[in-house]
């Protein structure tokens, strides 16, 4: 009997190994992060483990019990799903892409190197802090779908950005887990680079992530060859003092350029997504100078082939360093460039001869990039005004900064529950997609009753998720039993649900809606027309005011009149973002105009019939047509912040009382709010494709990449 059992084990283990090697191979191409069928396959391994690992397929596999492996190896349905996913990936790789069809002549030799400090590819790899990383991840995915020849460059963080835990008083406890890179689909390139930093050398290992057709290379300084202080350079995303931040930026810019050389990749275009990688331009100058180019000729060549995207209309958001710090860490580059100290520092100063002016990363990027853009039409205008001094002109109209309005990668953010409806009525072409596809134009074809039923399903799913998260939060801090019981009944699956989820920077004014607490409580607690508010978001650990905003929202949620109607969820990440943008009826955005560069989170709710209620800032002035959502105020910018807050809060209350709430609860005999559903259709129709990352990447190719390449 024992021998028979051994024989059975021997016979079934090899097929099991083969099956799970195939599953692992699938996990090593992140195309699964926007393929619902692949995610279903990974969840089927063990649904509880899948959730506990924050949807990490490799970690789920590593922790899968032997008996479950054996069962799955003989499970016909699981094997069939695996074959289906393998076939989908093969078809994806073989499909003729938009760029392959459209590029002619020497344009086919285009090769873009895309630099960014953070990438949000999936919640299981927390290498991002907020919108910049989400945009970068979506950019890579759309480049893959469109076949645009692009490689990403970034850093790999051992501790990433912090995980947020809220204490009983609402203050934030920042937790920095240590990530095991063996649990991520990283490939070791076998290459290490050397980066000069002050009078020493820092080494960085190069890892690769495969994102569909796109490759992302990440630099890791946490290797034994480095001293402890240098190993720490890739521990945290945005941690430490300015001196540490500067060293990180040398590693990204200079190290990123040298990584491309070590890998034999020869880009024709360098795209710097924000100023963190601006030192790349300096190292490119060094290389050209070493080949005998004059400094002026080298600058002209670097400028012509460089694209720079600025994201920050807030002056404090641009990194500036004292000149002594720049000289200390970049002395080797300065010497190789053949520049004296003042000439070198002038590259990062608006006023080149002002020795007291700090060195600014954005100014350096502007001076070394011929092709520059903001991330929305309004942001382009703000950027032209902000940087007139760099170009030495009095009129902002003469500043050569354009704009490419941000977009979102549709499939990454699309709830699985809505995909059948898309297939039935909209018929989007995911394989072979083009930047100009407009499948959302058919949104009117969706029957109102079906669209409304889907909205109810997504809202109900969100309410269930919120309750689960609240229970977990209360359990973790050993909260009162009464809170634990109340959490199970928090929110109403049929009530108008408003979401506010984003970085808790002070200019975004998260607590604004509480300005008149009594008036808001009356709106939320209307017995016949209830309303509920869900918040999520993090502030930078060093942003005391932003952290105070988190605490203020938390404390408001505990007060009478708001308890059960207002919640704030911990640890806003991509998973929480998908749940909220799919489940909320209204997406609230109330920044101080014009400080919101783009605000891409608001582009995701319309994919699910959600509506925006926003200040006319960022992308919203380009999308708003009075039939697809609401504008808070009229775009006026008041000089007094107190007056602006009062004006904008009043506008929010009036919209809720007079328009939004009545329209949501205006039902026909069939229970469908037909006028509301018409707005849902208009929202999807006008936002779904126009504000997609496919459209965005297509604009970069046409208006920036190919011009720089040529």
C-alpha positions in Angstrom: 0.0 0.0 0.0 2.8 2.4 0.9 4.7 1.6 -2.3 1.6 2.2 -4.3 1.1 5.6 -2.7 4.7 6.5 -3.6 4.2 5.4 -7.2 1.1 7.6 -7.4 3.0 10.6 -6.0 5.9 10.0 -8.4 3.5 9.9 -11.4 1.6 13.1 -10.5 4.4 15.3 -9.3 6.0 15.8 -12.7 2.8 17.0 -14.4 2.2 19.2 -11.4 5.6 20.8 -11.7 5.0 21.3 -15.4 1.6 23.0 -14.7 3.0 25.4 -12.1 6.0 26.2 -14.2 3.5 27.3 -16.9 1.6 29.3 -14.3 4.9 30.9 -13.2 5.8 31.8 -16.8 2.5 33.6 -17.2 3.1 35.6 -14.0 6.5 36.8 -15.4 4.8 38.9 -18.0 2.8 41.6 -16.4 0.3 41.6 -19.2 -1.8 39.6 -16.7 -2.3 42.8 -14.7 -4.7 43.9 -17.4 -6.1 40.5 -18.4 -9.1 39.5 -16.4 -8.9 35.8 -17.4 -5.3 35.6 -16.2 -6.2 37.1 -12.8 -9.1 34.6 -12.6 -6.5 31.8 -13.1 -4.3 33.1 -10.3 -7.2 33.6 -7.9 -8.3 30.0 -8.6 -5.0 28.8 -7.1 -6.3 29.7 -3.7 -8.7 32.6 -3.3 -7.8 33.2 0.3 -4.1 33.2 -0.4 -4.6 35.4 -3.4 -6.3 38.0 -1.3 -3.8 37.7 1.6 -0.9 38.3 -0.8 -2.5 41.4 -2.2 -3.0 39.5 -5.5 0.6 38.4 -5.9 0.6 35.2 -8.2 4.2 34.2 -7.3 3.7 34.6 -3.6 0.5 32.7 -3.9 2.2 29.9 -5.7 5.1 29.8 -3.2 2.6 29.3 -0.3 0.3 26.9 -2.0 0.0 23.6 0.0 1.2 20.5 -1.7 -2.3 18.9 -1.6 -3.8 21.9 -3.4 -1.1 21.7 -6.0 -1.9 18.1 -6.6 -5.6 18.8 -6.9 -5.1 21.6 -9.4 -2.8 19.5 -11.5 -5.7 17.1 -12.1 -8.4 19.8 -12.3 -9.7 20.0 -15.9 -11.3 23.4 -15.5 -8.0 24.9 -14.1 -5.9 23.4 -16.9 -8.4 24.6 -19.5 -8.2 28.2 -18.0 -4.4 27.9 -18.1 -4.4 27.0 -21.8 -6.8 29.8 -22.5 -4.5 32.4 -20.8 -1.4 31.0 -22.6 -3.2 31.3 -25.9 -4.3 34.9 -25.1 -0.7 35.9 -24.3 0.6 34.3 -27.5 -2.1 36.1 -29.5 -1.1 39.4 -27.7 2.6 38.9 -28.6 1.8 38.0 -32.3 -0.8 40.7 -33.0 0.3 43.4 -35.4 0.3 46.6 -33.5 -0.7 50.1 -34.4 2.9 51.4 -34.5 4.1 48.5 -36.7 1.3 49.4 -39.1 1.8 53.1 -39.0 5.5 53.7 -38.9 7.3 54.3 -42.2 10.9 54.6 -43.2 13.4 55.7 -40.6 10.5 56.2 -38.1 10.6 52.4 -37.6 14.0 52.9 -35.9 12.4 55.0 -33.1 13.5 53.8 -29.7 12.4 55.7 -26.5 13.9 55.5 -23.1 11.3 56.6 -20.5 12.7 57.6 -17.1 10.6 57.9 -14.0 11.2 57.6 -10.2 8.2 55.4 -9.6 5.9 52.9 -11.5 2.5 51.7 -10.4 2.1 48.4 -12.3 0.1 46.4 -9.7 -0.7 46.6 -6.0 1.4 43.5 -5.3 4.6 45.5 -6.2 4.3 48.8 -4.1 6.9 50.8 -6.0 4.8 54.0 -6.3 3.5 56.8 -4.1 0.7 58.3 -6.2 -0.4 59.8 -9.5 3.1 60.1 -11.1 3.7 56.4 -10.7 0.2 55.5 -11.8 0.6 57.5 -15.0 4.0 55.9 -15.7 2.6 52.4 -15.3 -0.3 53.2 -17.6 2.1 54.8 -20.1 4.2 51.6 -20.3 1.1 49.4 -20.7 -0.4 51.5 -23.5 3.0 51.6 -25.2 2.9 47.9 -25.1 -0.6 47.6 -26.5 0.2 50.1 -29.3 3.6 48.5 -30.1 5.5 51.7 -29.4 9.2 50.9 -29.0 9.8 52.1 -25.5 11.8 50.9 -22.5 11.3 52.1 -19.0 14.1 53.1 -16.5 13.6 53.4 -12.8 14.8 52.4 -9.4 13.9 49.3 -7.4 13.0 50.0 -3.7 13.5 47.5 -1.0 11.0 49.2 1.3 9.1 51.3 -1.3 6.6 53.9 -0.1 5.0 53.6 3.3 2.0 51.5 4.2 -0.5 53.6 6.1 -2.1 52.6 9.4 -4.4 54.9 11.2 -4.2 55.0 15.0 -7.3 55.3 17.2 -6.9 59.1 17.2 -6.6 59.3 13.4 -2.9 60.0 13.3 -0.8 58.0 10.7 1.6 55.3 11.6 3.9 54.7 8.6 5.0 51.1 8.1 7.9 50.2 5.8 7.8 46.5 5.0 11.0 44.8 3.6 10.1 43.3 0.2 11.5 40.0 -0.9 12.3 40.5 -4.6 12.1 36.7 -5.1 8.3 37.1 -4.8 8.1 39.5 -7.7 8.4 38.6 -11.4 11.9 40.2 -11.7 14.5 38.9 -14.1 18.2 39.3 -13.3 19.9 40.9 -16.3 23.3 39.9 -14.9 24.5 43.5 -15.4 25.8 45.9 -12.8 26.8 49.5 -13.4 29.0 52.0 -11.6 27.8 55.5 -10.8 30.2 58.3 -9.7 28.9 60.0 -6.6 31.1 62.7 -5.0 34.5 61.0 -4.9 33.2 57.5 -4.6 31.5 54.9 -6.8 28.1 53.4 -6.2 27.2 50.2 -7.9 23.7 49.2 -9.0 22.3 45.9 -10.2 19.9 46.0 -13.2 16.7 44.0 -12.9 14.0 43.6 -15.6 10.2 43.5 -15.5 8.4 42.4 -18.7 5.3 44.6 -19.1 3.5 43.0 -22.1 5.8 44.0 -25.0 7.5 46.7 -23.0 10.6 46.2 -20.8 11.2 48.1 -17.6 14.7 48.1 -16.1 15.1 48.9 -12.4 18.3 49.9 -10.6 19.0 48.3 -7.2 21.9 49.6 -5.0 21.0 47.3 -2.1 23.8 44.9 -3.0 26.8 43.6 -0.9 29.3 45.5 -3.1 28.1 48.8 -1.7 28.6 50.3 1.7 25.5 50.5 4.0 24.9 54.2 3.3 24.9 53.5 -0.5 22.8 50.4 -0.2 20.2 52.6 1.5 19.8 54.8 -1.7 17.2 52.3 -3.1 15.5 51.5 0.2 12.8 54.2 0.1 10.9 55.9 -2.7 10.7 59.4 -1.2 12.3 59.2 2.1 15.3 60.9 3.8 16.7 64.3 3.7 17.5 66.5 0.6 21.1 65.1 0.4 19.8 61.5 0.2 17.2 62.6 -2.4 19.9 64.2 -4.5 22.0 61.1 -4.5 18.9 59.0 -5.5 18.4 61.4 -8.4 22.0 61.0 -9.5 21.5 57.2 -9.4 18.3 57.5 -11.5 19.6 59.9 -14.1 23.3 59.1 -14.5 22.8 55.4 -13.5 19.8 55.1 -15.8 21.8 56.3 -18.8 24.7 54.0 -18.0 22.3 51.0 -17.5 21.1 51.5 -21.1 24.6 51.5 -22.3 25.5 48.4 -20.4 22.4 46.6 -21.8 23.3 47.7 -25.4 20.2 49.7 -25.8 20.6 52.8 -28.0 17.6 55.1 -27.6 16.9 57.8 -30.2 14.7 59.7 -27.8 15.0 60.2 -24.0 11.7 61.0 -22.2 12.1 62.3 -18.6 8.8 62.0 -16.8 9.3 64.8 -14.2 12.6 66.3 -13.1 13.9 63.5 -10.9 16.0 62.0 -13.8 17.3 65.4 -15.1 21.0 64.4 -14.5 20.6 61.9 -17.4 21.1 64.9 -19.7 24.4 65.7 -18.0 25.8 62.2 -18.4 24.7 62.2 -22.1 26.7 65.5 -22.4 29.7 63.8 -20.8 29.5 60.9 -23.3 29.3 63.3 -26.3 32.2 65.4 -25.0 34.3 62.2 -24.6 33.7 61.7 -28.3 35.2 65.1 -29.2 32.0 67.1 -29.5 32.1 70.7 -28.4 30.0 71.6 -25.4 27.6 73.7 -27.6 27.2 70.9 -30.1 26.7 68.3 -27.3 24.0 70.5 -25.7 22.2 70.9 -29.1 22.2 67.1 -29.7 21.0 66.3 -26.2 18.2 69.0 -26.4 17.0 67.8 -29.8 16.5 64.2 -28.7 15.0 64.9 -25.2 11.4 65.1 -24.1 10.6 66.4 -20.7 7.2 66.2 -19.0 6.6 68.5 -16.0 3.8 67.6 -13.6 4.0 70.2 -10.9 2.3 73.6 -11.0 3.2 74.1 -7.3 6.6 75.9 -6.9 7.4 73.8 -3.8 7.1 70.6 -5.8 10.3 71.3 -7.8 13.5 70.0 -6.3 16.1 72.6 -5.5 19.5 72.1 -3.9 22.2 74.4 -2.5 25.1 74.8 -4.9 27.6 73.3 -2.4 25.6 70.0 -2.4 25.5 69.9 -6.2 29.2 70.5 -6.5 29.9 67.9 -3.8 28.1 65.1 -5.6 28.5 66.0 -9.2 32.2 67.1 -9.2 33.3 64.2 -11.4 30.7 65.1 -14.1 31.6 68.8 -13.9 35.2 68.0 -14.5 34.5 65.6 -17.5 32.3 68.3 -19.0 35.1 70.8 -18.9 33.0 73.4 -17.2 34.0 75.7 -14.3 31.8 75.8 -11.2 29.7 78.8 -12.3 29.1 77.4 -15.8 28.1 74.1 -14.4 25.7 75.5 -11.8 24.2 77.9 -14.4 22.6 74.9 -16.1 20.2 74.6 -13.1 19.5 78.2 -12.5 16.8 80.5 -13.9 19.2 83.4 -13.5 22.5 81.9 -14.5 24.6 84.6 -12.9 22.8 84.6 -9.5 25.2 82.7 -7.3 22.7 82.6 -4.5 20.0 80.9 -6.5 19.6 77.1 -5.7 20.1 74.5 -8.4 16.7 73.3 -9.7 16.2 69.9 -11.3 13.3 71.2 -13.4 15.3 74.1 -14.7 18.1 71.6 -15.7 15.6 69.4 -17.5 14.1 72.4 -19.3 17.4 73.7 -20.5 18.4 70.2 -21.8 15.1 69.4 -23.5 13.8 70.9 -26.7 10.4 69.1 -26.4 8.6 70.0 -23.2 5.0 69.5 -22.1 2.5 69.9 -19.3 -0.1 67.2 -18.5 -3.3 69.1 -19.3 -4.2 72.2 -21.4 -4.5 74.4 -18.3 -1.4 73.0 -16.8 0.5 73.8 -20.0 -0.6 77.5 -19.6 0.4 77.5 -16.0 3.8 76.0 -16.8 4.5 78.6 -19.6 3.8 81.3 -17.1 5.8 79.7 -14.3 9.0 79.2 -16.4 9.2 82.4 -18.4 12.5 83.3 -16.7 14.2 80.1 -18.0 13.6 81.2 -21.5 14.2 84.9 -20.9 10.9 86.1 -22.4 8.3 88.5 -21.0 5.3 86.8 -22.6 4.3 83.3 -21.6 3.0 82.8 -25.2 6.7 82.7 -26.3 7.6 79.8 -23.9 7.9 76.6 -25.9 6.0 74.3 -23.5 3.0 72.4 -24.9 0.7 69.9 -23.3 -0.4 66.3 -23.6 -3.3 65.7 -21.4 -2.9 62.6 -19.3 -5.0 59.4 -19.8 -5.6 56.1 -18.1 -5.0 52.5 -19.3 -8.6 51.4 -19.6 -8.1 47.6 -19.1 -6.1 48.1 -16.0 -8.9 50.0 -14.3 -11.9 48.3 -15.7 -14.0 46.3 -13.2 -14.5 42.7 -14.3 -18.2 43.0 -13.7 -18.6 45.6 -16.5 -16.6 43.7 -19.1 -19.6 41.6 -20.4 -21.6 44.8 -21.0 -18.7 46.3 -22.9 -18.4 43.3 -25.1 -22.1 43.2 -25.8 -22.7 46.9 -26.6 -19.4 48.7 -27.1 -17.2 46.0 -28.7 -13.8 47.6 -27.9 -10.9 46.3 -29.9 -8.2 45.6 -27.3 -5.9 43.6 -29.7 -4.5 45.8 -32.4 -5.9 49.0 -30.7 -5.1 52.4 -32.1 -4.8 55.8 -30.3 -7.9 57.0 -32.1 -10.3 54.1 -31.3 -13.6 55.5 -30.1 -15.6 52.5 -28.9 -17.1 54.7 -26.2 -19.1 56.6 -28.9 -21.6 53.7 -28.7 -22.3 54.3 -25.0 -25.9 55.3 -25.9 -26.5 51.8 -27.1 -26.4 50.4 -23.6 -30.0 50.0 -22.3 -30.6 52.3 -19.3 -32.0 49.4 -17.2 -28.9 47.3 -17.8 -26.5 50.2 -17.2 -28.3 51.1 -13.9 -28.3 47.5 -12.8 -24.6 47.4 -13.3 -24.1 50.6 -11.3 -26.0 49.0 -8.4 -23.9 45.9 -8.6 -20.6 47.9 -8.5 -21.9 50.1 -5.6 -23.0 47.0 -3.7 -19.5 45.5 -4.2 -17.9 48.6 -3.0 -20.0 48.8 0.2 -19.1 45.1 0.9 -15.4 46.0 0.4 -15.7 49.1 2.7 -17.2 47.0 5.5 -14.5 44.4 5.2 -11.7 47.0 5.3 -13.3 48.8 8.2 -13.5 45.6 10.2 -9.8 44.9 9.5 -8.8 48.4 10.5 -10.7 48.1 13.8 -9.4 44.6 14.6 -5.8 45.7 13.9 -6.0 48.5 16.5 -8.1 46.4 18.9 -11.0 48.9 18.6 -14.1 48.8 20.7 -16.6 45.9 20.1 -19.3 48.5 19.3 -17.2 49.9 16.4 -16.6 46.3 15.1 -20.4 45.6 15.2 -21.2 49.0 13.6 -18.7 48.4 10.8 -20.8 45.5 9.5 -23.7 47.9 8.9 -21.7 50.9 7.6 -23.0 52.4 4.3 -26.1 51.6 2.3 -25.8 49.7 -1.0 -28.6 51.8 -2.5 -27.4 55.3 -1.3 -25.7 57.9 -3.4 -22.0 57.3 -2.9 -19.4 60.0 -3.3 -15.6 59.2 -3.4 -12.6 61.3 -2.6 -9.4 59.3 -3.1 -6.0 60.8 -3.9 -2.8 62.1 -2.4 -3.6 64.2 0.7 -1.6 67.2 -0.4 -3.0 70.4 1.2 -3.9 72.1 -2.0 -6.3 69.2 -2.8 -8.4 70.3 0.3 -9.7 66.9 1.4 -11.6 68.3 4.4 -13.3 71.1 2.4 -16.7 69.4 2.3 -16.8 69.5 6.1 -16.6 73.4 6.2 -20.3 73.6 7.2 -20.6 70.4 9.2 -24.3 70.9 10.0 -25.3 71.5 6.4 -23.3 68.5 5.3 -24.9 66.2 8.0 -28.4 67.3 6.8 -27.5 66.2 3.3 -26.0 62.9 4.3 -28.8 61.9 6.7 -31.9 62.7 4.6 -34.1 59.7 5.4 -35.5 59.5 1.9 -32.4 60.5 0.0 -29.3 59.4 1.9 -25.8 60.2 0.8 -22.5 58.7 1.9 -18.8 59.7 1.6 -15.8 57.5 1.3 -12.2 58.9 1.6 -8.8 57.3 1.0 -5.4 58.7 0.5 -1.9 59.3 2.0 0.2 62.4 2.7 3.9 62.4 2.4 5.4 61.3 5.8 7.1 64.7 6.2 4.0 66.6 5.2 2.6 67.5 8.6 -0.3 69.6 7.2 -1.3 66.8 4.9 -1.1 64.2 7.7 -3.3 66.6 9.8 -5.9 66.6 6.9 -6.0 62.8 7.1 -6.6 63.0 10.9 -9.3 65.7 10.5 -11.3 63.5 8.0 -10.9 60.5 10.3 -12.2 62.4 13.3 -15.1 63.9 11.4 -16.1 60.3 10.4 -16.4 59.5 14.1 -18.7 62.3 15.0 -22.5 62.1 15.4 -24.2 62.9 12.1 -21.3 61.4 10.1 -20.7 58.0 11.8 -21.8 55.3 9.3 -22.1 57.9 6.5 -18.5 58.9 6.2 -15.4 56.6 6.2 -11.8 56.9 5.5 -9.9 53.7 4.3 -6.3 53.0 5.2 -3.5 52.4 2.7 -4.8 53.8 -0.6 -3.2 51.6 -3.3 -4.1 50.4 -6.8 -6.6 47.8 -5.5 -8.4 50.4 -3.3 -8.3 52.8 -6.3 -10.0 50.3 -8.6 -12.7 49.5 -6.1 -13.5 53.1 -5.4 -13.4 54.4 -9.0 -15.7 51.5 -10.1 -18.1 51.7 -7.2 -18.6 55.4 -6.5 -21.5 57.3 -8.2 -19.7 60.7 -7.8 -16.0 61.4 -7.9 -15.3 64.5 -5.9 -12.3 66.8 -6.7 -11.8 70.2 -5.1 -8.2 71.4 -5.4 -7.2 75.0 -5.3 -7.2 76.1 -9.0 -4.8 76.0 -10.9 -2.7 73.7 -8.7 -4.0 70.4 -10.0 -1.8 69.4 -12.9 -4.1 66.8 -14.2 -6.0 64.6 -11.7 -6.2 61.4 -13.7 -8.2 59.5 -11.0 -11.3 61.3 -12.2 -10.9 59.6 -15.6 -11.6 56.2 -14.2 -15.2 56.5 -12.8 -16.7 57.3 -16.2 -15.6 53.9 -17.4 -18.1 52.5 -15.0 -20.9 55.1 -15.4 -19.5 57.3 -12.6 -19.8 61.1 -12.8 -17.3 63.8 -11.9 -18.0 66.7 -9.6 -14.9 68.8 -9.8 -13.3 72.2 -9.7 -12.5 73.4 -13.2 -8.9 72.4 -12.9 -6.5 69.8 -14.4 -8.2 67.7 -17.1 -11.8 68.6 -16.2 -12.1 71.9 -18.2 -11.3 69.9 -21.3 -13.9 67.2 -20.6 -16.8 69.0 -18.9 -19.8 69.7 -21.2 -22.6 70.3 -18.6 -24.1 66.9 -19.4 -21.4 64.5 -18.2 -21.0 65.7 -14.6 -20.8 69.0 -12.6 -18.4 71.9 -12.2 -17.8 73.3 -8.7 -17.8 77.0 -9.1 -17.1 78.9 -12.3 -13.3 78.8 -12.4 -12.8 82.1 -10.5 -9.6 82.3 -8.5 -10.1 84.5 -5.4 -7.1 86.2 -3.7 -8.1 85.2 -0.2 -7.8 81.5 0.6 -10.5 81.7 3.2 -12.9 83.3 0.7 -12.0 80.7 -1.9 -12.7 77.9 0.5 -16.0 79.4 1.5 -17.0 80.0 -2.1 -16.1 76.5 -3.2 -17.7 74.7 -0.2 -20.9 76.6 -0.8 -20.8 75.6 -4.5 -20.5 71.9 -3.4 -23.4 72.1 -1.0 -25.6 73.8 -3.6 -24.8 71.2 -6.2 -25.6 68.4 -3.8 -28.9 69.9 -2.5 -30.3 71.3 -5.8 -29.0 69.1 -8.5 -27.0 65.9 -7.7 -29.1 64.4 -4.9 -32.5 65.1 -6.5 -31.4 63.8 -9.9 -30.0 60.5 -8.4 -33.3 59.8 -6.6 -35.6 60.8 -9.4 -36.9 57.4 -10.4 -39.3 56.1 -13.0 -41.9 53.3 -12.4 -39.2 50.8 -13.3 -36.9 52.2 -10.6 -34.4 53.6 -13.1 -33.3 57.2 -12.8 -33.4 57.8 -16.6 -31.9 61.4 -16.6 -29.1 60.2 -14.3 -28.4 57.3 -16.6 -28.3 59.6 -19.6 -25.5 61.5 -17.8 -23.7 58.2 -17.1 -23.8 57.4 -20.8 -22.6 60.9 -21.7 -19.8 60.6 -19.1 -18.6 57.3 -20.6 -19.0 58.6 -24.2 -17.0 61.8 -23.7 -14.3 60.6 -21.3 -13.8 56.8 -22.0 -11.6 57.1 -25.1 -10.6 60.8 -25.2 -8.9 60.5 -21.8 -7.3 57.1 -22.4 -3.6 56.4 -22.2 -3.8 55.1 -25.7 -4.8 58.5 -27.0 -2.1 60.1 -24.7 0.7 57.8 -25.9 -0.4 58.4 -29.5 0.0 62.1 -29.0 3.4 61.7 -27.5 4.5 59.6 -30.6 3.1 62.1 -33.1 3.9 65.4 -31.5 7.0 64.6 -29.4 8.8 61.3 -29.9 8.9 61.3 -33.7 9.9 64.9 -33.8 12.7 64.3 -31.3 13.7 61.1 -33.2 13.9 62.9 -36.6 
